[in-house]
Amino acid sequence: MAKKKTAKKNSPRPVKRSTKAATTKPPRRPTKTAAAKTARVRAKKKPVLPRPTITGEEKLFLLFKDDYHARQIFDFLRVETVRELEQFDPDEIVKRLSHPIVESVERIRQRLSEKNRYLSGDEGFLLARR
C-alpha cells in the first residue's frame, strides 16, 4: 500500500544570516587593469600616420581639378605641389587669406569716417577717429 503524504505546515522559513555579511570591510582600492595599462601606453606613443598614397611632387591642380575655390587658394599661396602645400599650417593659411580682406574693410571704415559716415553698428569707430 502507498504511503500517505503528510501535510506540510505553512510556517515561515527561518532566514539564514551570514556572518560575513554582518562584518563590514573597507572598500578595496581599484586595481590597475590591463585596459588602463594599454591606454596609458597608447597615450605615450605618437600616433602612426598611414602611408601616403600620392607623392609630394603631385600637382595640386590635378588633385583638385573639380574644386575651383581650392585652386584659387593654391594660386594665392603660390604653391603647385603637395610638398609645398604641406609646409603651411591650416591656421596660417586662413590668416594669410583673410589678411587682405581685413585690410580692405579697415580702408572702407576709414574712408567712410572721413565723410562722417559709418557701417552698421560702427559708430564707435567714427567717434574714435574724430
C-alpha positions as CSV (number, residue, x, y, z in Angstrom):
1,M,0.0,0.0,0.0
2,A,1.2,3.5,-0.8
3,K,2.3,5.9,1.9
4,K,0.2,8.9,2.5
5,K,1.9,12.2,2.3
6,T,1.8,14.3,5.3
7,A,0.6,17.9,5.0
8,K,3.4,20.5,5.4
9,K,3.0,23.2,7.9
10,N,2.8,26.7,6.5
11,S,5.3,28.2,8.7
12,P,7.8,30.8,7.5
13,R,11.3,29.5,6.9
14,P,14.0,30.9,9.1
15,V,16.2,33.5,7.4
16,K,19.8,32.4,7.3
17,R,22.2,35.2,8.2
18,S,25.7,35.1,7.0
19,T,28.4,36.1,9.5
20,K,30.4,37.5,6.6
21,A,27.7,40.0,5.6
22,A,27.4,41.3,9.1
23,T,31.1,42.4,9.2
24,T,31.9,45.5,7.2
25,K,35.0,45.5,5.1
26,P,36.8,48.7,3.9
27,P,36.3,49.3,0.2
28,R,39.0,47.8,-2.0
29,R,41.4,50.0,-3.9
30,P,40.8,49.9,-7.6
31,T,43.5,47.8,-9.2
32,K,45.1,48.7,-12.5
33,T,43.5,46.7,-15.2
34,A,45.1,45.6,-18.4
35,A,42.9,48.1,-20.3
36,A,44.1,51.0,-18.2
37,K,47.7,50.0,-18.8
38,T,47.3,49.7,-22.6
39,A,45.5,53.1,-22.7
40,R,48.5,54.7,-20.8
41,V,50.9,53.1,-23.3
42,R,48.9,54.3,-26.3
43,A,48.8,57.8,-24.8
44,K,52.6,57.9,-24.7
45,K,53.2,56.6,-28.2
46,K,52.9,59.1,-31.1
47,P,50.1,58.0,-33.5
48,V,51.4,56.4,-36.6
49,L,50.2,58.0,-39.8
50,P,49.2,55.9,-42.7
51,R,51.4,55.6,-45.7
52,P,50.8,58.4,-48.2
53,T,49.1,57.3,-51.4
54,I,50.5,60.1,-53.6
55,T,53.9,61.6,-53.9
56,G,55.0,65.0,-52.7
57,E,55.6,66.1,-56.2
58,E,52.0,65.5,-57.2
59,K,50.5,68.6,-58.9
60,L,47.7,70.2,-56.9
61,F,45.7,71.3,-59.9
62,L,45.4,67.6,-60.9
63,L,44.2,66.6,-57.5
64,F,41.7,69.4,-57.1
65,K,40.6,69.9,-60.7
66,D,36.9,69.9,-59.6
67,D,37.4,72.3,-56.7
68,Y,37.7,75.9,-58.1
69,H,38.0,77.5,-54.6
70,A,40.8,75.3,-53.5
71,R,42.7,76.1,-56.7
72,Q,42.2,79.8,-56.0
73,I,43.8,79.3,-52.6
74,F,46.8,77.5,-54.2
75,D,47.2,80.4,-56.6
76,F,47.1,82.9,-53.8
77,L,49.7,80.9,-51.8
78,R,51.8,80.4,-54.9
79,V,52.1,76.6,-54.4
80,E,52.0,74.0,-57.1
81,T,52.9,70.7,-55.4
82,V,51.6,68.8,-52.4
83,R,55.0,69.1,-50.7
84,E,54.9,72.9,-51.0
85,L,51.4,73.0,-49.5
86,E,52.3,70.7,-46.6
87,Q,54.7,73.4,-45.4
88,F,51.7,75.6,-44.3
89,D,49.8,75.3,-41.1
90,P,45.9,75.4,-41.6
91,D,45.6,78.4,-39.3
92,E,48.4,80.2,-41.2
93,I,46.6,79.6,-44.5
94,V,43.4,81.2,-43.0
95,K,45.4,84.1,-41.6
96,R,47.1,84.7,-45.0
97,L,43.8,84.5,-46.9
98,S,41.9,86.8,-44.5
99,H,44.5,89.5,-44.1
100,P,43.7,91.3,-47.4
101,I,40.0,91.3,-46.5
102,V,40.7,92.8,-43.1
103,E,42.8,95.5,-44.6
104,S,40.2,96.3,-47.2
105,V,37.4,96.6,-44.5
106,E,39.7,98.9,-42.5
107,R,40.2,101.2,-45.5
108,I,36.4,101.3,-46.1
109,R,35.8,102.2,-42.5
110,Q,38.5,105.0,-42.7
111,R,37.1,106.5,-45.9
112,L,33.6,106.5,-44.5
113,S,34.7,108.1,-41.3
114,E,36.3,110.9,-43.3
115,K,32.8,111.7,-44.7
116,N,31.2,111.3,-41.3
117,R,29.5,108.0,-42.3
118,Y,29.9,104.5,-40.8
119,L,29.0,100.9,-41.3
120,S,26.1,99.4,-39.3
121,G,26.9,99.4,-35.6
122,D,30.3,101.1,-36.2
123,E,29.5,104.5,-34.6
124,G,32.3,103.9,-32.1
125,F,34.9,103.9,-34.9
126,L,33.6,107.2,-36.2
127,L,33.7,108.8,-32.8
128,A,37.2,107.5,-32.1
129,R,38.5,108.9,-35.5
130,R,37.3,112.4,-34.8
